[in-house]
Amino acid sequence: MNREELLRLLRQIRTGKMTPEKAVERLRHLPYEDLGFARMDNHRAIRQGFPEVIFCEGKTVDQAATIARRSLERHGMLLATRASREIFTAIKTKVPRAIYHPLSRAIVVKPVRPAPPIGRVLVLSAGTSDIPVAEEAAVTADLLGSRVETLYDVGVAGLHRILDKRAALDAARVLVVVAGMDGVLPSVVGGLVDKPVIAVPTSIGYGASFQGLAALLTMLNSCAAGVAVVNIDNGFGAGVLAHRINVMGDSGEQRADSDSDRDSGSRKRKRPR
C-alpha cells in the first residue's frame, strides 16, 4: 500500500463505500509483518513511495521467494537485487510477469498500470566490465519511475568517446557515473555538466585497485563540484538517489509552471479593458 492507495481507502470510508471494519482488515499488516525469518516493512511504501526492496544475497531460495510473494500481494510490484536464477525461477513460477535482468541480477515486477516515466537519468559506465553495476542503477531508477538512458564504455582511456556525447550529457537531469580501475570518469563528467553527478566505484581492477577502494578514494577526492559518491558496487543506491533527485526536478518544474500560470492570470486580470 502506498500513499495514493491509503488516501483512496480513507475516501471510501468517508463516502460509505467501505466499512471501518473492512478498512482495518486491509491495514492489519501495517506497519510490518513477521514472517519468522524476516520482518517485512509494509509501511515503507507510504513513508518513501516505494515498497521494501529484497536484497537476495545471503537468503535462501525459499526465503527470497516467500518475501517476494508477500510483497507482491501487498504492493503489486517488486524489485529484488543480487538475485540468482534459482530465486528468479521460484518467483516466476508464482508471478509469470516477473522479469530477470541477467547483467544486474535484478528481478523486476512492474505495476500493471505503470505511470509514464519522468525526467531523464543518464547512466554511464567507464568500461564494459562496469556494466553490471551500471545496469543495477538503471533498472532501479527505471522501476521507480524515471526515464533512463544508458551510455556504456566511455572511460577516460579514450576520452573522445565521452566528448562525442555532450548532447546526451546536457540533456540529462541527473547522471550516474560508474567506474572501476582509476575511477576518474565521474570527475571528467562533473567538469562538463551543471547537473548532479552520482559516482559509483566498482570492484573492477587489478591488484592495486583493492577491490574498488582506489576508485572510491579517487571519487571522494574529486576536484569537480557537485559529485556525490555511493559505496563500492552499489548501483541500487545510486539508482534510488538519482530517481529522488530526478523527481524533485520534475516537481520543481511543475511548481514553476503553476506559478507562471498564476502570474500570467494575475497580469491578465489587471490588464485594463
C-alpha positions as CSV (number, residue, x, y, z in Angstrom):
1,M,0.0,0.0,0.0
2,N,1.3,3.4,-1.0
3,R,0.1,7.0,-0.2
4,E,-2.4,7.1,-3.1
5,E,-4.0,3.7,-2.1
6,L,-4.2,4.9,1.6
7,L,-5.9,8.1,0.5
8,R,-8.3,6.1,-1.7
9,L,-9.1,3.8,1.3
10,L,-9.8,6.8,3.6
11,R,-12.1,8.4,0.9
12,Q,-14.0,5.1,0.6
13,I,-14.6,5.1,4.4
14,R,-15.8,8.8,4.2
15,T,-18.2,8.1,1.4
16,G,-19.5,4.9,2.9
17,K,-18.2,2.6,0.2
18,M,-16.1,0.7,2.7
19,T,-16.8,-0.1,6.4
20,P,-14.3,0.8,9.1
21,E,-14.0,-3.0,9.8
22,K,-13.0,-3.8,6.3
23,A,-10.5,-1.0,6.3
24,V,-8.9,-2.3,9.5
25,E,-8.6,-5.7,7.8
26,R,-6.8,-4.0,4.8
27,L,-4.5,-2.3,7.2
28,R,-3.8,-5.1,9.6
29,H,-0.4,-5.9,8.1
30,L,0.9,-2.4,8.8
31,P,3.4,-1.4,9.8
32,Y,5.3,-4.7,9.4
33,E,4.6,-8.4,9.0
34,D,6.6,-11.0,11.0
35,L,7.5,-14.0,8.7
36,G,9.6,-15.7,11.4
37,F,12.9,-15.3,9.5
38,A,12.1,-11.7,8.3
39,R,10.0,-8.7,9.3
40,M,8.6,-7.1,6.2
41,D,8.4,-3.3,6.4
42,N,4.9,-2.9,4.7
43,H,4.8,0.7,5.8
44,R,7.8,1.7,3.7
45,A,5.8,2.5,0.5
46,I,3.8,5.0,2.5
47,R,6.9,6.6,4.0
48,Q,9.1,6.6,1.0
49,G,6.9,6.0,-2.0
50,F,8.2,2.5,-2.9
51,P,8.0,-0.9,-1.2
52,E,10.9,-2.6,0.6
53,V,13.5,-4.0,-1.9
54,I,14.7,-7.5,-1.4
55,F,18.5,-7.9,-1.2
56,C,18.8,-11.6,-2.1
57,E,22.5,-12.3,-1.3
58,G,22.6,-14.5,1.8
59,K,19.0,-15.5,1.6
60,T,17.8,-19.0,0.7
61,V,15.6,-19.5,-2.4
62,D,12.6,-20.2,-0.2
63,Q,13.2,-17.1,2.0
64,A,13.6,-14.8,-1.0
65,A,10.6,-16.3,-2.8
66,T,8.4,-16.0,0.3
67,I,9.2,-12.4,0.8
68,A,8.7,-11.7,-2.8
69,R,5.3,-13.3,-2.9
70,R,4.1,-11.5,0.2
71,S,5.4,-8.2,-1.1
72,L,3.6,-8.6,-4.4
73,E,0.4,-9.4,-2.6
74,R,0.7,-6.1,-0.6
75,H,2.1,-3.8,-3.3
76,G,1.7,-5.3,-6.8
77,M,5.3,-4.5,-7.7
78,L,8.7,-5.8,-6.8
79,L,12.4,-5.2,-7.0
80,A,14.9,-7.9,-5.9
81,T,18.6,-7.3,-6.3
82,R,21.6,-9.6,-6.5
83,A,19.3,-12.5,-7.3
84,S,20.3,-15.9,-8.6
85,R,18.4,-17.6,-11.5
86,E,17.2,-20.1,-8.9
87,I,15.5,-17.4,-7.0
88,F,14.1,-15.9,-10.2
89,T,12.7,-19.3,-11.2
90,A,11.0,-19.7,-7.9
91,I,9.4,-16.3,-8.2
92,K,8.5,-16.7,-11.9
93,T,6.5,-19.8,-11.0
94,K,4.2,-17.7,-8.9
95,V,4.4,-14.5,-10.9
96,P,4.6,-15.0,-14.7
97,R,5.2,-11.3,-15.4
98,A,8.4,-11.3,-13.4
99,I,11.5,-10.3,-15.5
100,Y,15.1,-11.2,-14.8
101,H,17.9,-8.9,-15.8
102,P,20.9,-11.2,-16.0
103,L,23.6,-8.4,-16.1
104,S,22.4,-6.7,-13.0
105,R,21.0,-9.9,-11.4
106,A,17.8,-8.0,-10.7
107,I,14.2,-9.3,-10.6
108,V,11.6,-6.8,-11.6
109,V,7.8,-6.9,-11.4
110,K,6.3,-3.7,-12.7
111,P,2.9,-2.4,-11.8
112,V,0.1,-3.5,-14.1
113,R,-0.5,0.2,-15.0
114,P,2.8,2.0,-14.5
115,A,2.8,5.8,-14.6
116,P,4.6,7.5,-17.6
117,P,8.4,7.9,-16.9
118,I,9.5,11.4,-15.9
119,G,12.7,13.5,-16.3
120,R,15.9,11.9,-17.6
121,V,18.5,9.9,-15.7
122,L,21.7,9.1,-17.7
123,V,23.7,6.1,-16.5
124,L,27.3,5.9,-17.8
125,S,29.9,3.2,-17.4
126,A,33.7,3.7,-17.8
127,G,34.2,0.2,-19.2
128,T,32.2,-2.8,-20.3
129,S,33.2,-4.7,-17.1
130,D,31.4,-2.0,-15.1
131,I,28.1,-2.6,-16.9
132,P,26.6,-5.0,-14.3
133,V,26.7,-2.3,-11.6
134,A,25.5,0.4,-14.1
135,E,22.6,-1.8,-15.1
136,E,21.6,-2.2,-11.4
137,A,21.4,1.6,-11.2
138,A,19.5,1.8,-14.5
139,V,17.0,-1.0,-13.7
140,T,16.3,0.6,-10.2
141,A,15.7,4.1,-11.5
142,D,13.5,2.8,-14.3
143,L,11.3,0.8,-12.0
144,L,11.0,3.7,-9.6
145,G,9.6,5.8,-12.5
146,S,12.4,7.7,-14.1
147,R,13.1,7.9,-17.8
148,V,16.5,6.2,-18.0
149,E,19.1,6.3,-20.8
150,T,22.5,4.5,-20.8
151,L,25.9,5.2,-22.2
152,Y,28.5,2.5,-21.7
153,D,32.2,2.0,-22.3
154,V,33.1,5.7,-22.4
155,G,36.1,5.7,-20.0
156,V,39.0,8.1,-19.9
157,A,41.4,5.8,-21.8
158,G,39.6,7.1,-24.9
159,L,38.4,10.5,-23.8
160,H,36.9,11.3,-27.3
161,R,34.2,8.7,-26.6
162,I,32.6,10.8,-23.9
163,L,33.3,14.2,-25.6
164,D,31.3,13.0,-28.6
165,K,28.2,12.6,-26.3
166,R,27.9,16.1,-25.0
167,A,24.3,16.4,-26.1
168,A,23.3,13.4,-24.1
169,L,25.1,14.7,-21.0
170,D,23.5,18.1,-21.3
171,A,20.0,16.6,-21.8
172,A,20.1,14.6,-18.5
173,R,18.7,15.9,-15.3
174,V,20.9,13.5,-13.2
175,L,23.9,11.5,-14.1
176,V,25.1,8.2,-12.6
177,V,28.7,7.5,-13.5
178,V,30.1,4.0,-12.8
179,A,33.8,3.3,-12.9
180,G,36.4,0.9,-11.6
181,M,40.2,0.9,-12.2
182,D,41.3,4.5,-11.6
183,G,37.8,5.8,-11.1
184,V,38.4,9.1,-12.9
185,L,35.3,9.3,-15.2
186,P,33.0,11.0,-12.6
187,S,35.5,13.9,-12.3
188,V,35.6,14.3,-16.1
189,V,31.8,14.2,-16.3
190,G,31.4,16.5,-13.3
191,G,33.6,19.1,-15.1
192,L,31.4,19.1,-18.2
193,V,27.9,19.4,-16.8
194,D,26.0,21.6,-14.3
195,K,23.8,18.6,-13.1
196,P,24.1,16.4,-10.1
197,V,26.6,13.6,-10.7
198,I,26.4,10.4,-8.6
199,A,29.7,8.4,-8.7
200,V,29.7,4.7,-8.2
201,P,33.1,2.9,-7.7
202,T,33.2,-0.7,-8.8
203,S,35.4,-3.5,-7.6
204,I,36.8,-4.0,-11.2
205,G,40.6,-3.6,-11.5
206,Y,44.0,-5.2,-10.9
207,G,45.5,-5.8,-7.5
208,A,46.3,-2.2,-6.5
209,S,42.7,-1.3,-7.1
210,F,42.0,-3.1,-3.8
211,Q,38.6,-4.3,-4.9
212,G,37.3,-0.8,-5.7
213,L,38.9,1.1,-2.8
214,A,41.2,3.0,-5.2
215,A,38.3,4.1,-7.3
216,L,36.3,5.1,-4.2
217,L,39.1,7.3,-2.9
218,T,39.6,8.9,-6.3
219,M,35.9,9.8,-6.4
220,L,35.8,11.1,-2.8
221,N,38.7,13.3,-3.7
222,S,37.2,14.6,-7.0
223,C,38.1,18.2,-7.8
224,A,34.8,18.6,-9.8
225,A,32.0,20.2,-7.8
226,G,28.6,18.5,-7.5
227,V,29.8,14.9,-7.4
228,A,28.4,12.6,-4.7
229,V,29.7,9.1,-4.1
230,V,28.0,5.9,-3.0
231,N,29.5,2.7,-1.8
232,I,31.5,0.3,-3.9
233,D,29.3,-1.7,-6.4
234,N,26.2,0.0,-5.0
235,G,24.3,0.5,-8.2
236,F,21.0,0.1,-6.4
237,G,21.7,3.0,-4.0
238,A,22.8,5.2,-6.9
239,G,19.6,4.4,-8.8
240,V,17.4,5.3,-5.9
241,L,19.3,8.6,-5.2
242,A,19.2,9.5,-8.9
243,H,15.4,8.9,-9.1
244,R,14.8,11.0,-6.0
245,I,16.7,13.9,-7.4
246,N,15.0,13.5,-10.7
247,V,11.6,13.6,-9.1
248,M,12.4,16.8,-7.2
249,G,13.4,18.4,-10.5
250,D,10.1,17.3,-12.0
251,S,8.1,18.7,-9.1
252,G,10.1,21.9,-9.3
253,E,9.2,22.4,-12.9
254,Q,5.5,21.7,-12.2
255,R,5.6,24.3,-9.4
256,A,7.3,26.8,-11.7
257,D,4.8,26.2,-14.4
258,S,1.9,26.7,-11.9
259,D,3.4,29.9,-10.5
260,S,3.9,31.1,-14.1
261,D,0.3,30.4,-14.9
262,R,-0.9,32.2,-11.8
263,D,1.3,35.2,-12.5
264,S,0.1,35.3,-16.1
265,G,-3.5,35.1,-15.0
266,S,-2.9,37.8,-12.4
267,R,-1.5,40.1,-15.1
268,K,-4.4,39.4,-17.4
269,R,-6.9,40.4,-14.6
270,K,-5.1,43.6,-14.1
271,R,-4.9,44.5,-17.7
272,P,-7.3,47.5,-18.5
273,R,-10.2,46.9,-20.8
